[in-house]
Amino acid sequence: MLRVAVVGSGPSGVYSAQSLVQLEPLALVDVLDRLPCPYGLVRYGVAPDHEKIKSLQNNLRTVLEHDRVRFLGGVQVGAGGVPAARLRELYHAVVYCVGAATDRHLGIPGEELPGSWSATQFVSWYSAHPDAVDDGFVRGARSAVVIGVGNVAVDVTRILARGAPELSPTDMPDAALRALTASRVTEIQMVGRRGPSQARFTTKELRELGGLPEAEVTVDTAELALDPACADPSALAAPQRRNVEVLRGWADRAPRGAPRRIRLRFFLRPVELLAEGGRVGAVRFERTAPDGRGGVTGTGEFEVVEAQVVLRSVGYRGVPLEGLPFDADQGTVPQLAGRVLRDGAVSPGEYVAGWIKRGPTGVIGTNRPCAKETVTSLLEDAPVLVRRELPEDPLTALRAEGVEPVEWSGWQAIERAEARLGASLGRGVVKLPDWQSLMAAAGETNRQHP
């Protein structure tokens, strides 16, 4: 019998558990998560209006309901929780799938002004992450700047531009829904430092902006013209070519008088956030130009853009987990085919998968082959790993040490509470937004265990 702990219940963690039980008929897998709810970024990162992507939870559910997989939520691993060394004692192997938990900074003056946030903070708020804080993101704001041109930047831009009829059917927490539907933000600028042919968003996400009923999209023809690839996109890879074609179409479109306007801007690099009344009031950008080597260079020309809300969306970054080695430059755990490396040598029984393994790249599906590679390494090592006798059922040992996990029945109780909350508000399922309400919902079921 091979006992494995998987730390993290997002896609990489669940795909790791799936590969383990599919490839090893004697594997027993405990999926641990700091939160009482499973699914990681599928629950707390996918935009609430992307119902098709969120439906991936149904596939992940099937794995977590497998008779050899056990979900243990509300379990902190590392600092302030179960030490990594203790997990190693309780299981033959541990697979860390802890993602990339923080965001990258711009490193410019004024970045910490009130009204300036990472897109991660904004997404956590409207996705009901229990650690999120309601900082009045859009309160009193008239205009917003989103710095970045990837899919997360498109997500937050789209949510800012949606109206009540579009947001109400989602599972967005009620406080965020009320704040966003009362928002007076009418101008949203999404800004990239490079050209449109180098933007990281997918065409599908980009096109969604053009279909918003209460917003119109504009693109500056002069900024498109700065990108040599826009004049003749035929040499571009298909995804970039499609993006350029969509953007060129919007540049030629006449305004239709929608209540909100989304402006897609390019070749602008943020250099400073400017204060007004003690909070952010504008962003100072430097105009950039292609340098002929795939990058950009500053031109010495500047533009100030008004904004009472600034959301930076310039990437995620992994954070160290106490007890594991960490490459601070890469923001990942050193590894070889998923095996954790300590001082360059393989650390027996310790593995990584997902963003903490490879960095914050790829789409949700990228985690499947990544997890399979790690599990293949683990199963190659299993004949040696299983020789070590374990003390007892890890759950019994954890409970004896004061850890009281939220098991699958507790998560199901949370789901029922969210359905009841939605019904009481005349909506569908509505997420519980804080630790207290989540743990209270899980508690009745969870307290049945001694």
Protein Blocks (a to p, Z undefined) as FASTA:
>chain_A
ZZdddedjbfklmmmmmmmmmmmmkbccddddfbfbehijmmmmpcfklmmlmmmmmmmm
mmmmpckbccdehiaehehiacfklmmmmpmbdcddebjabdcdehighklgghiacfkl
mmmmmnopakbccehlmgoiabdcdedjdfklmmmmmmmmpcfklmmmpmbdfklmmmmm
mpcbfbdcdddfbdfklpcbdfklmmmmmmpfkbccdddfklmmmpmklmmmmlpcfklm
mmmmmmmmmmmpccehiabdcdddehiacfbdcdeehiafbdcddddddehlopacdehi
acddddfbdcddebcaddddehiacdfknopacdeehiaceehiacehiacehjllnope
djfklmmmmmmmmmmmmmmmmmmmmmpccfbdfklmmmmnopacddfklmmmmmmmmmmm
mmmnopacdddfbfklmmmmmmmmmmmpZZ
